[in-house]
């Protein structure tokens, strides 16, 4: 896995956190849920990349 993928996943996770907190602060449940979904997607990608890295070693 490239460093670009790791950075992209981290950026997606951070953006999800911002969305979640913004949604919570503005009482926007849809935005809050979208932020949680973005974080979950980023976490799944990160887990998949870790598995790939484990098999490379």
PDBQT receptor file of N, H, CA, C and O in Angstrom, charges set to zero:
ATOM      1  N   UNK A   1       0.836  -1.168   0.000  1.00  0.00    +0.000 N 
ATOM      2  CA  UNK A   1       0.000   0.000   0.000  1.00  0.00    +0.000 C 
ATOM      3  C   UNK A   1       0.880   1.228   0.000  1.00  0.00    +0.000 C 
ATOM      4  O   UNK A   1       1.928   1.263   0.644  1.00  0.00    +0.000 OA
ATOM      5  N   UNK A   2       0.446   2.217  -0.718  1.00  0.00    +0.000 N 
ATOM      6  H   UNK A   2      -0.406   2.189  -1.240  1.00  0.00    +0.000 HD
ATOM      7  CA  UNK A   2       1.222   3.430  -0.784  1.00  0.00    +0.000 C 
ATOM      8  C   UNK A   2       0.884   4.390   0.337  1.00  0.00    +0.000 C 
ATOM      9  O   UNK A   2      -0.166   4.307   0.973  1.00  0.00    +0.000 OA
ATOM     10  N   UNK A   3       1.793   5.285   0.550  1.00  0.00    +0.000 N 
ATOM     11  H   UNK A   3       2.647   5.353   0.033  1.00  0.00    +0.000 HD
ATOM     12  CA  UNK A   3       1.586   6.308   1.566  1.00  0.00    +0.000 C 
ATOM     13  C   UNK A   3       0.407   7.197   1.195  1.00  0.00    +0.000 C 
ATOM     14  O   UNK A   3      -0.274   7.724   2.075  1.00  0.00    +0.000 OA
ATOM     15  N   UNK A   4       0.161   7.368  -0.104  1.00  0.00    +0.000 N 
ATOM     16  H   UNK A   4       0.715   6.940  -0.818  1.00  0.00    +0.000 HD
ATOM     17  CA  UNK A   4      -0.972   8.180  -0.551  1.00  0.00    +0.000 C 
ATOM     18  C   UNK A   4      -2.294   7.606  -0.051  1.00  0.00    +0.000 C 
ATOM     19  O   UNK A   4      -3.183   8.356   0.351  1.00  0.00    +0.000 OA
ATOM     20  N   UNK A   5      -2.428   6.290  -0.072  1.00  0.00    +0.000 N 
ATOM     21  H   UNK A   5      -1.706   5.680  -0.398  1.00  0.00    +0.000 HD
ATOM     22  CA  UNK A   5      -3.651   5.650   0.414  1.00  0.00    +0.000 C 
ATOM     23  C   UNK A   5      -3.833   5.889   1.907  1.00  0.00    +0.000 C 
ATOM     24  O   UNK A   5      -4.937   6.180   2.367  1.00  0.00    +0.000 OA
ATOM     25  N   UNK A   6      -2.752   5.765   2.653  1.00  0.00    +0.000 N 
ATOM     26  H   UNK A   6      -1.855   5.528   2.279  1.00  0.00    +0.000 HD
ATOM     27  CA  UNK A   6      -2.832   5.975   4.099  1.00  0.00    +0.000 C 
ATOM     28  C   UNK A   6      -3.231   7.418   4.417  1.00  0.00    +0.000 C 
ATOM     29  O   UNK A   6      -4.044   7.662   5.308  1.00  0.00    +0.000 OA
ATOM     30  N   UNK A   7      -2.663   8.353   3.695  1.00  0.00    +0.000 N 
ATOM     31  H   UNK A   7      -2.002   8.155   2.971  1.00  0.00    +0.000 HD
ATOM     32  CA  UNK A   7      -2.980   9.767   3.905  1.00  0.00    +0.000 C 
ATOM     33  C   UNK A   7      -4.425  10.038   3.518  1.00  0.00    +0.000 C 
ATOM     34  O   UNK A   7      -5.130  10.769   4.214  1.00  0.00    +0.000 OA
ATOM     35  N   UNK A   8      -4.866   9.457   2.417  1.00  0.00    +0.000 N 
ATOM     36  H   UNK A   8      -4.293   8.863   1.852  1.00  0.00    +0.000 HD
ATOM     37  CA  UNK A   8      -6.245   9.639   1.974  1.00  0.00    +0.000 C 
ATOM     38  C   UNK A   8      -7.241   9.089   2.978  1.00  0.00    +0.000 C 
ATOM     39  O   UNK A   8      -8.271   9.710   3.240  1.00  0.00    +0.000 OA
ATOM     40  N   UNK A   9      -6.937   7.923   3.542  1.00  0.00    +0.000 N 
ATOM     41  H   UNK A   9      -6.101   7.419   3.329  1.00  0.00    +0.000 HD
ATOM     42  CA  UNK A   9      -7.822   7.337   4.547  1.00  0.00    +0.000 C 
ATOM     43  C   UNK A   9      -7.873   8.193   5.804  1.00  0.00    +0.000 C 
ATOM     44  O   UNK A   9      -8.937   8.379   6.395  1.00  0.00    +0.000 OA
ATOM     45  N   UNK A  10      -6.735   8.705   6.205  1.00  0.00    +0.000 N 
ATOM     46  H   UNK A  10      -5.871   8.554   5.725  1.00  0.00    +0.000 HD
ATOM     47  CA  UNK A  10      -6.693   9.568   7.388  1.00  0.00    +0.000 C 
ATOM     48  C   UNK A  10      -7.464  10.862   7.142  1.00  0.00    +0.000 C 
ATOM     49  O   UNK A  10      -8.148  11.362   8.035  1.00  0.00    +0.000 OA
ATOM     50  N   UNK A  11      -7.351  11.400   5.933  1.00  0.00    +0.000 N 
ATOM     51  H   UNK A  11      -6.795  10.994   5.208  1.00  0.00    +0.000 HD
ATOM     52  CA  UNK A  11      -8.073  12.622   5.595  1.00  0.00    +0.000 C 
ATOM     53  C   UNK A  11      -9.581  12.363   5.581  1.00  0.00    +0.000 C 
ATOM     54  O   UNK A  11     -10.359  13.200   6.039  1.00  0.00    +0.000 OA
ATOM     55  N   UNK A  12      -9.992  11.211   5.059  1.00  0.00    +0.000 N 
ATOM     56  H   UNK A  12      -9.360  10.532   4.687  1.00  0.00    +0.000 HD
ATOM     57  CA  UNK A  12     -11.410  10.867   5.036  1.00  0.00    +0.000 C 
ATOM     58  C   UNK A  12     -11.945  10.713   6.459  1.00  0.00    +0.000 C 
ATOM     59  O   UNK A  12     -13.064  11.136   6.750  1.00  0.00    +0.000 OA
ATOM     60  N   UNK A  13     -11.161  10.119   7.334  1.00  0.00    +0.000 N 
ATOM     61  H   UNK A  13     -10.252   9.776   7.097  1.00  0.00    +0.000 HD
ATOM     62  CA  UNK A  13     -11.554   9.963   8.725  1.00  0.00    +0.000 C 
ATOM     63  C   UNK A  13     -11.697  11.331   9.399  1.00  0.00    +0.000 C 
ATOM     64  O   UNK A  13     -12.663  11.580  10.120  1.00  0.00    +0.000 OA
ATOM     65  N   UNK A  14     -10.736  12.200   9.160  1.00  0.00    +0.000 N 
ATOM     66  H   UNK A  14      -9.951  11.998   8.575  1.00  0.00    +0.000 HD
ATOM     67  CA  UNK A  14     -10.774  13.540   9.756  1.00  0.00    +0.000 C 
ATOM     68  C   UNK A  14     -11.975  14.338   9.249  1.00  0.00    +0.000 C 
ATOM     69  O   UNK A  14     -12.635  15.033  10.021  1.00  0.00    +0.000 OA
ATOM     70  N   UNK A  15     -12.254  14.237   7.952  1.00  0.00    +0.000 N 
ATOM     71  H   UNK A  15     -11.718  13.673   7.324  1.00  0.00    +0.000 HD
ATOM     72  CA  UNK A  15     -13.402  14.937   7.383  1.00  0.00    +0.000 C 
ATOM     73  C   UNK A  15     -14.699  14.402   7.991  1.00  0.00    +0.000 C 
ATOM     74  O   UNK A  15     -15.630  15.166   8.248  1.00  0.00    +0.000 OA
ATOM     75  N   UNK A  16     -14.757  13.098   8.218  1.00  0.00    +0.000 N 
ATOM     76  H   UNK A  16     -14.001  12.477   8.009  1.00  0.00    +0.000 HD
ATOM     77  CA  UNK A  16     -15.929  12.507   8.851  1.00  0.00    +0.000 C 
ATOM     78  C   UNK A  16     -16.136  13.018  10.258  1.00  0.00    +0.000 C 
ATOM     79  O   UNK A  16     -17.265  13.266  10.681  1.00  0.00    +0.000 OA
ATOM     80  N   UNK A  17     -15.032  13.177  10.990  1.00  0.00    +0.000 N 
ATOM     81  H   UNK A  17     -14.115  12.976  10.647  1.00  0.00    +0.000 HD
ATOM     82  CA  UNK A  17     -15.129  13.702  12.353  1.00  0.00    +0.000 C 
ATOM     83  C   UNK A  17     -15.645  15.134  12.346  1.00  0.00    +0.000 C 
ATOM     84  O   UNK A  17     -16.465  15.513  13.182  1.00  0.00    +0.000 OA
ATOM     85  N   UNK A  18     -15.161  15.923  11.399  1.00  0.00    +0.000 N 
ATOM     86  H   UNK A  18     -14.495  15.615  10.719  1.00  0.00    +0.000 HD
ATOM     87  CA  UNK A  18     -15.615  17.313  11.293  1.00  0.00    +0.000 C 
ATOM     88  C   UNK A  18     -17.105  17.347  10.982  1.00  0.00    +0.000 C 
ATOM     89  O   UNK A  18     -17.851  18.120  11.582  1.00  0.00    +0.000 OA
ATOM     90  N   UNK A  19     -17.539  16.506  10.041  1.00  0.00    +0.000 N 
ATOM     91  H   UNK A  19     -16.932  15.878   9.553  1.00  0.00    +0.000 HD
ATOM     92  CA  UNK A  19     -18.963  16.455   9.694  1.00  0.00    +0.000 C 
ATOM     93  C   UNK A  19     -19.800  16.045  10.895  1.00  0.00    +0.000 C 
ATOM     94  O   UNK A  19     -20.844  16.636  11.170  1.00  0.00    +0.000 OA
ATOM     95  N   UNK A  20     -19.328  15.022  11.609  1.00  0.00    +0.000 N 
ATOM     96  H   UNK A  20     -18.479  14.542  11.386  1.00  0.00    +0.000 HD
ATOM     97  CA  UNK A  20     -20.090  14.538  12.766  1.00  0.00    +0.000 C 
ATOM     98  C   UNK A  20     -20.231  15.635  13.813  1.00  0.00    +0.000 C 
ATOM     99  O   UNK A  20     -21.326  15.865  14.326  1.00  0.00    +0.000 OA
ATOM    100  N   UNK A  21     -19.147  16.305  14.130  1.00  0.00    +0.000 N 
ATOM    101  H   UNK A  21     -18.257  16.118  13.713  1.00  0.00    +0.000 HD
ATOM    102  CA  UNK A  21     -19.182  17.347  15.156  1.00  0.00    +0.000 C 
ATOM    103  C   UNK A  21     -20.004  18.553  14.704  1.00  0.00    +0.000 C 
ATOM    104  O   UNK A  21     -20.711  19.162  15.507  1.00  0.00    +0.000 OA
ATOM    105  N   UNK A  22     -19.910  18.895  13.428  1.00  0.00    +0.000 N 
ATOM    106  H   UNK A  22     -19.336  18.401  12.775  1.00  0.00    +0.000 HD
ATOM    107  CA  UNK A  22     -20.701  20.001  12.891  1.00  0.00    +0.000 C 
ATOM    108  C   UNK A  22     -22.181  19.661  12.955  1.00  0.00    +0.000 C 
ATOM    109  O   UNK A  22     -23.003  20.489  13.349  1.00  0.00    +0.000 OA
ATOM    110  N   UNK A  23     -22.513  18.437  12.565  1.00  0.00    +0.000 N 
ATOM    111  H   UNK A  23     -21.846  17.765  12.245  1.00  0.00    +0.000 HD
ATOM    112  CA  UNK A  23     -23.899  18.002  12.630  1.00  0.00    +0.000 C 
ATOM    113  C   UNK A  23     -24.435  18.020  14.049  1.00  0.00    +0.000 C 
ATOM    114  O   UNK A  23     -25.570  18.431  14.289  1.00  0.00    +0.000 OA
ATOM    115  N   UNK A  24     -23.614  17.574  14.987  1.00  0.00    +0.000 N 
ATOM    116  H   UNK A  24     -22.692  17.240  14.792  1.00  0.00    +0.000 HD
ATOM    117  CA  UNK A  24     -24.032  17.567  16.388  1.00  0.00    +0.000 C 
ATOM    118  C   UNK A  24     -24.230  18.991  16.894  1.00  0.00    +0.000 C 
ATOM    119  O   UNK A  24     -25.188  19.269  17.615  1.00  0.00    +0.000 OA
ATOM    120  N   UNK A  25     -23.326  19.894  16.516  1.00  0.00    +0.000 N 
ATOM    121  H   UNK A  25     -22.548  19.669  15.930  1.00  0.00    +0.000 HD
ATOM    122  CA  UNK A  25     -23.395  21.279  16.993  1.00  0.00    +0.000 C 
ATOM    123  C   UNK A  25     -24.590  22.023  16.401  1.00  0.00    +0.000 C 
ATOM    124  O   UNK A  25     -25.145  22.916  17.041  1.00  0.00    +0.000 OA
ATOM    125  N   UNK A  26     -24.985  21.659  15.183  1.00  0.00    +0.000 N 
ATOM    126  H   UNK A  26     -24.534  20.934  14.663  1.00  0.00    +0.000 HD
ATOM    127  CA  UNK A  26     -26.088  22.355  14.512  1.00  0.00    +0.000 C 
ATOM    128  C   UNK A  26     -27.396  21.585  14.590  1.00  0.00    +0.000 C 
ATOM    129  O   UNK A  26     -28.383  21.989  13.975  1.00  0.00    +0.000 OA
ATOM    130  N   UNK A  27     -27.424  20.493  15.325  1.00  0.00    +0.000 N 
ATOM    131  H   UNK A  27     -26.623  20.165  15.824  1.00  0.00    +0.000 HD
ATOM    132  CA  UNK A  27     -28.614  19.641  15.441  1.00  0.00    +0.000 C 
ATOM    133  C   UNK A  27     -29.061  19.086  14.088  1.00  0.00    +0.000 C 
ATOM    134  O   UNK A  27     -30.255  18.930  13.832  1.00  0.00    +0.000 OA
ATOM    135  N   UNK A  28     -28.086  18.792  13.232  1.00  0.00    +0.000 N 
ATOM    136  H   UNK A  28     -27.117  18.918  13.440  1.00  0.00    +0.000 HD
ATOM    137  CA  UNK A  28     -28.359  18.232  11.913  1.00  0.00    +0.000 C 
ATOM    138  C   UNK A  28     -28.023  16.739  11.966  1.00  0.00    +0.000 C 
ATOM    139  O   UNK A  28     -26.867  16.346  11.809  1.00  0.00    +0.000 OA
ATOM    140  N   UNK A  29     -29.043  15.922  12.187  1.00  0.00    +0.000 N 
ATOM    141  H   UNK A  29     -29.982  16.241  12.315  1.00  0.00    +0.000 HD
ATOM    142  CA  UNK A  29     -28.825  14.488  12.354  1.00  0.00    +0.000 C 
ATOM    143  C   UNK A  29     -28.282  13.832  11.090  1.00  0.00    +0.000 C 
ATOM    144  O   UNK A  29     -27.484  12.899  11.170  1.00  0.00    +0.000 OA
ATOM    145  N   UNK A  30     -28.707  14.312   9.928  1.00  0.00    +0.000 N 
ATOM    146  H   UNK A  30     -29.356  15.070   9.862  1.00  0.00    +0.000 HD
ATOM    147  CA  UNK A  30     -28.253  13.733   8.665  1.00  0.00    +0.000 C 
ATOM    148  C   UNK A  30     -26.751  13.953   8.502  1.00  0.00    +0.000 C 
ATOM    149  O   UNK A  30     -26.029  13.027   8.133  1.00  0.00    +0.000 OA
ATOM    150  N   UNK A  31     -26.281  15.155   8.770  1.00  0.00    +0.000 N 
ATOM    151  H   UNK A  31     -26.868  15.907   9.070  1.00  0.00    +0.000 HD
ATOM    152  CA  UNK A  31     -24.853  15.455   8.649  1.00  0.00    +0.000 C 
ATOM    153  C   UNK A  31     -24.043  14.668   9.677  1.00  0.00    +0.000 C 
ATOM    154  O   UNK A  31     -22.951  14.186   9.377  1.00  0.00    +0.000 OA
ATOM    155  N   UNK A  32     -24.569  14.542  10.858  1.00  0.00    +0.000 N 
ATOM    156  H   UNK A  32     -25.457  14.932  11.102  1.00  0.00    +0.000 HD
ATOM    157  CA  UNK A  32     -23.891  13.774  11.902  1.00  0.00    +0.000 C 
ATOM    158  C   UNK A  32     -23.755  12.302  11.490  1.00  0.00    +0.000 C 
ATOM    159  O   UNK A  32     -22.694  11.700  11.654  1.00  0.00    +0.000 OA
ATOM    160  N   UNK A  33     -24.825  11.738  10.961  1.00  0.00    +0.000 N 
ATOM    161  H   UNK A  33     -25.687  12.227  10.828  1.00  0.00    +0.000 HD
ATOM    162  CA  UNK A  33     -24.795  10.340  10.507  1.00  0.00    +0.000 C 
ATOM    163  C   UNK A  33     -23.855  10.169   9.321  1.00  0.00    +0.000 C 
ATOM    164  O   UNK A  33     -23.142   9.169   9.230  1.00  0.00    +0.000 OA
ATOM    165  N   UNK A  34     -23.851  11.125   8.427  1.00  0.00    +0.000 N 
ATOM    166  H   UNK A  34     -24.430  11.937   8.501  1.00  0.00    +0.000 HD
ATOM    167  CA  UNK A  34     -22.949  11.071   7.267  1.00  0.00    +0.000 C 
ATOM    168  C   UNK A  34     -21.491  11.086   7.728  1.00  0.00    +0.000 C 
ATOM    169  O   UNK A  34     -20.650  10.384   7.165  1.00  0.00    +0.000 OA
ATOM    170  N   UNK A  35     -21.200  11.876   8.735  1.00  0.00    +0.000 N 
ATOM    171  H   UNK A  35     -21.883  12.446   9.191  1.00  0.00    +0.000 HD
ATOM    172  CA  UNK A  35     -19.847  11.924   9.287  1.00  0.00    +0.000 C 
ATOM    173  C   UNK A  35     -19.439  10.595   9.891  1.00  0.00    +0.000 C 
ATOM    174  O   UNK A  35     -18.311  10.141   9.699  1.00  0.00    +0.000 OA
ATOM    175  N   UNK A  36     -20.360   9.963  10.625  1.00  0.00    +0.000 N 
ATOM    176  H   UNK A  36     -21.276  10.332  10.781  1.00  0.00    +0.000 HD
ATOM    177  CA  UNK A  36     -20.061   8.651  11.204  1.00  0.00    +0.000 C 
ATOM    178  C   UNK A  36     -19.837   7.619  10.102  1.00  0.00    +0.000 C 
ATOM    179  O   UNK A  36     -18.951   6.771  10.214  1.00  0.00    +0.000 OA
ATOM    180  N   UNK A  37     -20.637   7.688   9.042  1.00  0.00    +0.000 N 
ATOM    181  H   UNK A  37     -21.357   8.377   8.951  1.00  0.00    +0.000 HD
ATOM    182  CA  UNK A  37     -20.462   6.755   7.925  1.00  0.00    +0.000 C 
ATOM    183  C   UNK A  37     -19.119   6.958   7.235  1.00  0.00    +0.000 C 
ATOM    184  O   UNK A  37     -18.455   5.988   6.872  1.00  0.00    +0.000 OA
ATOM    185  N   UNK A  38     -18.720   8.202   7.053  1.00  0.00    +0.000 N 
ATOM    186  H   UNK A  38     -19.260   8.990   7.348  1.00  0.00    +0.000 HD
ATOM    187  CA  UNK A  38     -17.420   8.489   6.443  1.00  0.00    +0.000 C 
ATOM    188  C   UNK A  38     -16.284   7.910   7.290  1.00  0.00    +0.000 C 
ATOM    189  O   UNK A  38     -15.328   7.346   6.759  1.00  0.00    +0.000 OA
ATOM    190  N   UNK A  39     -16.400   8.057   8.604  1.00  0.00    +0.000 N 
ATOM    191  H   UNK A  39     -17.177   8.516   9.036  1.00  0.00    +0.000 HD
ATOM    192  CA  UNK A  39     -15.370   7.519   9.498  1.00  0.00    +0.000 C 
ATOM    193  C   UNK A  39     -15.322   5.999   9.426  1.00  0.00    +0.000 C 
ATOM    194  O   UNK A  39     -14.245   5.403   9.423  1.00  0.00    +0.000 OA
ATOM    195  N   UNK A  40     -16.495   5.379   9.369  1.00  0.00    +0.000 N 
ATOM    196  H   UNK A  40     -17.369   5.864   9.371  1.00  0.00    +0.000 HD
ATOM    197  CA  UNK A  40     -16.545   3.918   9.301  1.00  0.00    +0.000 C 
ATOM    198  C   UNK A  40     -15.911   3.421   8.007  1.00  0.00    +0.000 C 
ATOM    199  O   UNK A  40     -15.180   2.430   8.009  1.00  0.00    +0.000 OA
ATOM    200  N   UNK A  41     -16.189   4.106   6.910  1.00  0.00    +0.000 N 
ATOM    201  H   UNK A  41     -16.782   4.911   6.908  1.00  0.00    +0.000 HD
ATOM    202  CA  UNK A  41     -15.605   3.718   5.622  1.00  0.00    +0.000 C 
ATOM    203  C   UNK A  41     -14.083   3.851   5.658  1.00  0.00    +0.000 C 
ATOM    204  O   UNK A  41     -13.365   2.975   5.175  1.00  0.00    +0.000 OA
ATOM    205  N   UNK A  42     -13.606   4.935   6.226  1.00  0.00    +0.000 N 
ATOM    206  H   UNK A  42     -14.189   5.646   6.618  1.00  0.00    +0.000 HD
ATOM    207  CA  UNK A  42     -12.159   5.142   6.333  1.00  0.00    +0.000 C 
ATOM    208  C   UNK A  42     -11.517   4.070   7.205  1.00  0.00    +0.000 C 
ATOM    209  O   UNK A  42     -10.433   3.576   6.894  1.00  0.00    +0.000 OA
ATOM    210  N   UNK A  43     -12.181   3.714   8.287  1.00  0.00    +0.000 N 
ATOM    211  H   UNK A  43     -13.062   4.114   8.540  1.00  0.00    +0.000 HD
ATOM    212  CA  UNK A  43     -11.640   2.680   9.187  1.00  0.00    +0.000 C 
ATOM    213  C   UNK A  43     -11.581   1.329   8.492  1.00  0.00    +0.000 C 
ATOM    214  O   UNK A  43     -10.620   0.581   8.675  1.00  0.00    +0.000 OA
ATOM    215  N   UNK A  44     -12.594   1.006   7.698  1.00  0.00    +0.000 N 
ATOM    216  H   UNK A  44     -13.374   1.613   7.549  1.00  0.00    +0.000 HD
ATOM    217  CA  UNK A  44     -12.581  -0.255   6.948  1.00  0.00    +0.000 C 
ATOM    218  C   UNK A  44     -11.436  -0.282   5.941  1.00  0.00    +0.000 C 
ATOM    219  O   UNK A  44     -10.753  -1.295   5.790  1.00  0.00    +0.000 OA
ATOM    220  N   UNK A  45     -11.235   0.836   5.257  1.00  0.00    +0.000 N 
ATOM    221  H   UNK A  45     -11.790   1.659   5.380  1.00  0.00    +0.000 HD
ATOM    222  CA  UNK A  45     -10.136   0.918   4.289  1.00  0.00    +0.000 C 
ATOM    223  C   UNK A  45      -8.785   0.752   4.989  1.00  0.00    +0.000 C 
ATOM    224  O   UNK A  45      -7.894   0.060   4.496  1.00  0.00    +0.000 OA
ATOM    225  N   UNK A  46      -8.654   1.400   6.146  1.00  0.00    +0.000 N 
ATOM    226  H   UNK A  46      -9.377   1.962   6.547  1.00  0.00    +0.000 HD
ATOM    227  CA  UNK A  46      -7.400   1.294   6.897  1.00  0.00    +0.000 C 
ATOM    228  C   UNK A  46      -7.156  -0.140   7.344  1.00  0.00    +0.000 C 
ATOM    229  O   UNK A  46      -6.025  -0.623   7.291  1.00  0.00    +0.000 OA
ATOM    230  N   UNK A  47      -8.202  -0.816   7.779  1.00  0.00    +0.000 N 
ATOM    231  H   UNK A  47      -9.120  -0.423   7.821  1.00  0.00    +0.000 HD
ATOM    232  CA  UNK A  47      -8.060  -2.209   8.209  1.00  0.00    +0.000 C 
ATOM    233  C   UNK A  47      -7.645  -3.084   7.030  1.00  0.00    +0.000 C 
ATOM    234  O   UNK A  47      -6.784  -3.951   7.177  1.00  0.00    +0.000 OA
ATOM    235  N   UNK A  48      -8.244  -2.865   5.875  1.00  0.00    +0.000 N 
ATOM    236  H   UNK A  48      -8.943  -2.160   5.756  1.00  0.00    +0.000 HD
ATOM    237  CA  UNK A  48      -7.876  -3.626   4.686  1.00  0.00    +0.000 C 
ATOM    238  C   UNK A  48      -6.429  -3.393   4.290  1.00  0.00    +0.000 C 
ATOM    239  O   UNK A  48      -5.736  -4.325   3.882  1.00  0.00    +0.000 OA
ATOM    240  N   UNK A  49      -5.978  -2.173   4.406  1.00  0.00    +0.000 N 
ATOM    241  H   UNK A  49      -6.541  -1.416   4.738  1.00  0.00    +0.000 HD
ATOM    242  CA  UNK A  49      -4.602  -1.849   4.065  1.00  0.00    +0.000 C 
ATOM    243  C   UNK A  49      -3.623  -2.500   5.047  1.00  0.00    +0.000 C 
ATOM    244  O   UNK A  49      -2.535  -2.926   4.658  1.00  0.00    +0.000 OA
ATOM    245  N   UNK A  50      -4.018  -2.575   6.320  1.00  0.00    +0.000 N 
ATOM    246  H   UNK A  50      -4.902  -2.229   6.636  1.00  0.00    +0.000 HD
ATOM    247  CA  UNK A  50      -3.158  -3.225   7.314  1.00  0.00    +0.000 C 
ATOM    248  C   UNK A  50      -3.027  -4.714   7.013  1.00  0.00    +0.000 C 
ATOM    249  O   UNK A  50      -1.956  -5.294   7.189  1.00  0.00    +0.000 OA
ATOM    250  N   UNK A  51      -4.110  -5.327   6.561  1.00  0.00    +0.000 N 
ATOM    251  H   UNK A  51      -4.981  -4.856   6.418  1.00  0.00    +0.000 HD
ATOM    252  CA  UNK A  51      -4.062  -6.749   6.195  1.00  0.00    +0.000 C 
ATOM    253  C   UNK A  51      -3.107  -6.937   5.011  1.00  0.00    +0.000 C 
ATOM    254  O   UNK A  51      -2.292  -7.860   5.001  1.00  0.00    +0.000 OA
ATOM    255  N   UNK A  52      -3.217  -6.058   4.022  1.00  0.00    +0.000 N 
ATOM    256  H   UNK A  52      -3.879  -5.308   4.030  1.00  0.00    +0.000 HD
ATOM    257  CA  UNK A  52      -2.316  -6.126   2.864  1.00  0.00    +0.000 C 
ATOM    258  C   UNK A  52      -0.863  -5.988   3.308  1.00  0.00    +0.000 C 
ATOM    259  O   UNK A  52       0.010  -6.728   2.854  1.00  0.00    +0.000 OA
ATOM    260  N   UNK A  53      -0.617  -5.034   4.201  1.00  0.00    +0.000 N 
ATOM    261  H   UNK A  53      -1.326  -4.433   4.570  1.00  0.00    +0.000 HD
ATOM    262  CA  UNK A  53       0.747  -4.817   4.691  1.00  0.00    +0.000 C 
ATOM    263  C   UNK A  53       1.270  -6.042   5.431  1.00  0.00    +0.000 C 
ATOM    264  O   UNK A  53       2.451  -6.372   5.322  1.00  0.00    +0.000 OA
ATOM    265  N   UNK A  54       0.407  -6.714   6.177  1.00  0.00    +0.000 N 
ATOM    266  H   UNK A  54      -0.552  -6.445   6.265  1.00  0.00    +0.000 HD
ATOM    267  CA  UNK A  54       0.817  -7.886   6.941  1.00  0.00    +0.000 C 
ATOM    268  C   UNK A  54       1.259  -9.011   6.006  1.00  0.00    +0.000 C 
ATOM    269  O   UNK A  54       2.192  -9.749   6.320  1.00  0.00    +0.000 OA
ATOM    270  N   UNK A  55       0.598  -9.141   4.870  1.00  0.00    +0.000 N 
ATOM    271  H   UNK A  55      -0.160  -8.541   4.615  1.00  0.00    +0.000 HD
ATOM    272  CA  UNK A  55       0.952 -10.194   3.941  1.00  0.00    +0.000 C 
ATOM    273  C   UNK A  55       2.175  -9.849   3.098  1.00  0.00    +0.000 C 
ATOM    274  O   UNK A  55       2.802 -10.740   2.526  1.00  0.00    +0.000 OA
ATOM    275  N   UNK A  56       2.517  -8.574   3.017  1.00  0.00    +0.000 N 
ATOM    276  H   UNK A  56       2.007  -7.850   3.481  1.00  0.00    +0.000 HD
ATOM    277  CA  UNK A  56       3.710  -8.149   2.277  1.00  0.00    +0.000 C 
ATOM    278  C   UNK A  56       4.981  -8.539   3.025  1.00  0.00    +0.000 C 
ATOM    279  O   UNK A  56       6.001  -8.850   2.410  1.00  0.00    +0.000 OA
ATOM    280  N   UNK A  57       4.914  -8.521   4.345  1.00  0.00    +0.000 N 
ATOM    281  H   UNK A  57       4.086  -8.268   4.844  1.00  0.00    +0.000 HD
ATOM    282  CA  UNK A  57       6.113  -8.759   5.155  1.00  0.00    +0.000 C 
ATOM    283  C   UNK A  57       6.653 -10.130   5.031  1.00  0.00    +0.000 C 
ATOM    284  O   UNK A  57       7.658 -10.457   5.661  1.00  0.00    +0.000 OA
TER     285      UNK A  57
